[in-house]
Amino acid sequence: YRYCRMLEEGSFRGRTADFVFMFLFGGFLMTLFGLFASLFFLGQAFTIMLVYVWSRRNPYIRMNFFGLLNFQAPFLPWVLMGFSLLLGNSIIIDLLGIAVGHIYYFLEDVFPNQPGGKKLLLTPSFLKMVFDTPEEDPNYNPLPEDRPEHQPRDQDQNEQQHPQ
């Protein structure tokens, strides 16, 4: 939850449609890979995907794990996977989340910045229409009834000062 919130308030600020598209893209890939690997509970993988994307977009943040281990943010998914392994859990779910997170990060942040690279993940326009607020037209002149309250009063005061 914490890293999802930091992603939403940080690199996805004002880009809700892109944030939703990341969820849809990650969910689709995880479901697809999960079907081939006979994995049906992918909540942990989705969480690790979000942690991976956040950690790669914040590479210089220093982290501390239980006061024992200090490391930088890009190692967080691997530390969590190691902790999961210590608890006796299968790391396949964590590896799936890391793989899907890396695919998203690579296609969104790395490949477009390479020579000859281009942005391959384009948020569909219907998502932008639903989730993003439309840009305001600087030439828009609202009708008098749609103007803020103080403007009609100012106009009334002008008419009282300069009657026609």
N, C-alpha and C positions, 0 to 999 in steps of 0.2 A: 504494500500500500504506500509506503513512504517513498519508494523510488518511482512508482507510477505518478504520484502527486508531484514530485520534483520534476519529472519529465513534462508533465502537463503544464506546470507553472514556469518551467524554464524554456527548453528548446521548442516546445509546442505552444507557447503563449500566443494567443490570437490566431492559432491555426487548429481549431478544434476538428475540422474535417480531416486534416492530415493525421491527427492523433487517432481518430476513429479508423482511418484507413490503415494505420499501422496495426491496430487491433484486428481488423478484418484480414489483413495480409498474414499476420502471424497466426491467427486462428485457423485460416485456410491451410497454410503449410503444415502446421502441427497436426491438424486432422488428417491431412493426406499422408504424412509420414507415419502418424500413429496407426493408421489403418494397415500399412505395410508391416509395421513392427508389432501389431496386435496390442497396442497401448490404447486404453480407453479413458483413463483419468488423466487429463492433460493440464490440470490447474497448476501444478508445480512447474511444469515446463513453461507455461505461459508467464508465470511469475519470474522465472529465471530469464526468459527472453526480455522482459521489461528491465530487469536488473542489468542485463548485458548491454542493452542499448544505452541506458543511463550511464553505466560505467565507462563505456567507450566515448561518450560525449563529454565526460568530465574526467579526463585522464590525470589531472594534477591534484585531485582531492586525495588527501591522506585518510586512511581508514584504520580502524583498530578493531580486532576481533577478540572479544572477551578479555581485553587487556593483555593478551598474550602475543598477538601477532600484529605487527604494523605493516601496512602495504598501501599501494596506491589503488585507486578505484578500478582500473581495468582488470585487476586480479580478483575482484569481489566474487564474480560468478564461479571462479575456480576454487576459491576458498570455501564458498557455500557447498560446492560439489564435494570437496574433500571432507567437510563436516558431515554431509549426508552419508558419505562412504563410511566414516567413523561410527556413525549410528547404525550401520548395517543395512542401509537402504540401497536399492539398485541405483546406479548412476545413469542408467539409460534415459530416464526422464530428464535429468539435469542436462545431459549431453544434447538431447533433442532441443531443449530450450536455448542452450548456447548456440547450437547450429542455426536455428531459425533466427535468433537475435543477430547472429553474425551475417546471415544472408540479408536481412533487412538493413543492417548498418552498412554493409558493403555497397548494396544497391542505392542506398539513400545518401550516404556521406562520403564514401571513398571513390567509387567509380565515376560519379559525375565530375569530380575534381581532377581526374587523370587526363593527360593529354589525349585528345580524341574521345574522351568519355562523354556520356550524356546522361541525363536523368531518365531512368527507366521506370521508376515507380511514380506514376502520375495519379494524383488523387482525382477520382471521377468528379465531374462537375455537379452531378446531382448531390453528392455528399457536401460539396462546398455550398450549394444552394440551401441545403437543409441546416447545416451546422454553423457556417461562418456568417457573420453579420455583413451586410452589403456595405460597400464603401460609399461614403457620403459624397454627393455631387457638390462641388464648390459653387456651382452656378445655380443651385436650387434656391428658389425664393418661395417660402411657404405662403399659403393663403392667410389673410388676416386672422381668421378664426383659429389657425394652427400655430400662430406665433405665441411666444411666451406672454404671460399676463401683463408684464410691465410695458410692452410696446404699445398696445392699444391705449393704455392710460397716458403714455407720453403723447400720443397722437391727439387724445382728447384735450390735454393741457395745451398743446400747440393751437388747437382750434379755439380754446377759450382766450388765449393771448392774442391771437390774430383772427378775429371773426371775419367772415367774408361778407 
